[in-house]
Amino acid sequence: MTDPLVNAARHMFDRSASEMRACIEGAPAEALNWRPAGPDTNSIAVLAVHSMHSTRSWLSVAMGVPEPARDRDAEFVAEAEDVPDLLGFFDSMSDDCRRVLAVEDVIDWSAERSPSRRPGSATDPPTAGWALMHSLEHLREHVAHMQLTRQLWDARE
């Protein structure tokens, strides 16, 4: 029997991924790397790269599988060559996240986890449930950032 929270997470992830993909599709290449309020803000490419790496990492923590290698600092300077380039990355990472969520077992959401992370970034130690919720809420936050950035880009043309 599949865990009902895993089913909910799959649904939430798929909705978020669909909305993020829509922000990338059809955008002109220059929109992907545009920072709406200057260098201290994030582009669509940065938001896509960071949010997908973060989601994949936290889903791994939640599900108790090995975390992928990650260079968080590099995520915030990422640039996309063009739409197909960014969509290729995004689709690959989305597939990875779906594979992590493809478990059929019931999960002990109270199990403590030991993620590789920045000090002070989560409760110490986080539970599997906390990691699952954090992965999805963080993803949703960046979906909204991407949507707003795309709206700002479209409004300036």
N, C-alpha and C positions, 0 to 999 in steps of 0.2 A: 504494500500500500504506500503510495507516495504521500509524503508529509504535506499537509494542507498549506503550511507556510511556504514550502518550496514551490508549490503550485502558484500561490499568490505572488511570490517573488518572480517567477517566470513571466507571469502576466505583466507585472509592473516593469520588469526589465524590457520586455518586448515593446510595450507602449513607449517607454523612454527612448529606446533605440530607434523606433520608427519616427518619432518626433525629431530626434537629433539628425537622422539621415535626411529628413525633409529640409532641415536648415542648410545642409551641404549641397543637396541636389539642385541643379539649376543656378547655383550662385556663380557669378563670374569669378575667375581665378583670383583676381585682386581682392575680392571680398573675403576670401578665406584667411588672409594674413592681415587684414585691416584691424587696427586697434582703435575702437571708437572714440576714446578720449585720450589718446596718446600712449606712450610706452608703458605706462603703469597699468594699463588695462589689457584684457586678454582677447585674442582673436578667436574666430571660429575654429581655426586649426589648433590653437593651443587648448581651447576648451574640449575639443574632440579627443585630442591625444591624452591630455591629463585625465579627463573623466573616465575614459575607457581603461587606462592603466590602473587608475585608482579602484574602479569598480571590479576589475578582474582580480586585483590583489585582495580587496576586502571580501569578495565572494569566496576566494580560496580560503581565507581565514575562517569565514563562517562555516564552510562545508568541510573543513578539516583536511584540505588537500594542500600540497606544496605551493607556496607562493612563487609567482614568476619573478625573474630578475626585473629590476626597475630602477631607472635613473630619474627621480622625481624632478630634480632641477632642470634636466634637459627637456622635460615635458613643457615647461613654461617658456621655452624659446623655440619650440617646434614651428616649422613652416611647411606649408603644402605647396607642391609644384603646380597642381591643378586639381580639379574636382575628382577625376578618376583616381589620382594618387591618394587623396584623402579618403575617398570612399573605399578604396582597396584596404587601407589600414583599418578603417572603421568596421567594415564587414568582417574582416579577419578577427578583430578583437571581439566583436559581437558574437561570432561563432564560438570563440574560446569561452566567453561568459556563459553561453547557453550550454556548452559541454560541462562546465563546472556545476551548473544547476540541473544536470540530467540525472541526478541520483534518484533512486526509487525507495531508499530507506527513510525511516523516520529519524529525525535528527534530535539529539539532546541539546536543546537551545540554551540550557544553563551551563553547558560545558565551558570551562575556561580555555581560552586560546592564548598563544604566545606569538603574536605577529611580529614580523620585522617592520618596524615603523619608526617614525621620528619620536623622540621622547616627548611625553606629555600630550600626544595626539588622541588618546582615548582613555577610557577607564582602565585601571591597572589591576589585574589583567582583564581584557574584555571577554565577554561571553560570546558564544557562537551566535546567539540571538542579537546581541548588540552589533556584532560585525555585519550580520545580514541587514539589519535596519540601517546601519550607517552607510553601507554600500549603496542602498537604494535611495536614501534621502540625499546623499551627496550627488548621486547621478541626477536626480530630479532638479537639484539646485542648478547644476550646470546645463541641463536641458533649458531651463528658463533663461539662463545667461545667453545661451546660443540663440534662442528665439528672439530675445531682445536685440542682440547684436545684428542678427539678420534683418530685423525690422528697421533698425537704425540705418543699416546699409541701404536697404530698399528705399527708404524715405529720402535719402540724399541724392538719388539719381534723378 
